[in-house]
Amino acid sequence: MIRCSRCGEQKEPITKTAFYSGETASALKAHACPDCWNEWIKMQIMIINEYRLNLMDPKTDEFLNKQVLAFFKLDDGADLASVNYVAPEK
């Protein structure tokens, strides 16, 4: 069990960190719960689309590494990229 750095709840840790490796993956596995991870995946897709990121560009990896750490509050004071989210109509 871990305490998720995003929601603060005691939950099972994530086991896979698609796209992330090394220190970033280790930090995520130690501080991210599956519920918040699923939120991140949605946010990551919005960031990729909003910023028109090229997933083949190494700079994109650097940017997304910073963003995931900011999302999980693991990067001291880093700001999460802003995206224009429009909630679907009911």
N, C-alpha and C positions, 0 to 999 in steps of 0.2 A: 504494500500500500504506500502511496505517496500523497503529499498535500499538493494539489495542483496550484501552480503559481498564478493562474488566471482566475479561477473561481474560488480558490481557497478551501475547497472541500477535500476530504480524505477519500481517495478512490484508487482503483487499480491504475497502474501506469500504462501508457501506450507501449506497444511492442515493436511497431514498425514506424519508420520515419521516412516514407517515400520522398525522394529528392534530397534528403539531408544526410550528411555523414560527418564523421569526426567529432569534434567538440560540440558542434551544434546538435547532432543526433544524441549524444550522451546527455546534454543538458535537457533536451526535450523528453527523453525517456525517464529522467529523474524528476521532472516537474510538470508534465502534461498528462491530463486525463483524457480518456477517449471522447467524452462529450465536447470538451473544449478543442480537441484536435479536429473533430468534425466541423466545428465552427471555423477553425483556421483554414481547412481545405476550401470552404466556401469563400472565405475572405481572400485566400491566395488566388483563386480563379478570378475574382473581381479585380484584384491588383494586376494580374497578368493581362487581363482584357483592357482595363482602364489605361494602363501605361503602355499597352501594346508591346509587351516584353517579348524578346526573341529568346526562346528557351535553349537555343544553341550557343548563345553568347555567354561567356564566363562572367561578364559583369552582371548578368541577370541572376546568376547563382549568388553572387555577393549581395546583391540587393535583397533577394528573397531570404537569405540567411539573416540579414539585419532585421527584416520585417517580421519573420517568425519569432525571433528573440524579443522584439518589441511587443508583439502580440501577447506573448507569455510572460511579459514583464521580467525578462532575464537579461536585458541589455540596459544597464543603468541610464535611465532618462531618455532613451532613444524614442523618437516619435514614429508611430505607425503611419504609413502612407494613407492619405485620404482618398476615398473612393466615393463616387456618387451612387449611393444605393437607393433604389426606388422600391418600396415594398409593393408586392403584387396586390392588385385590387381584389376584394372579396366578393 
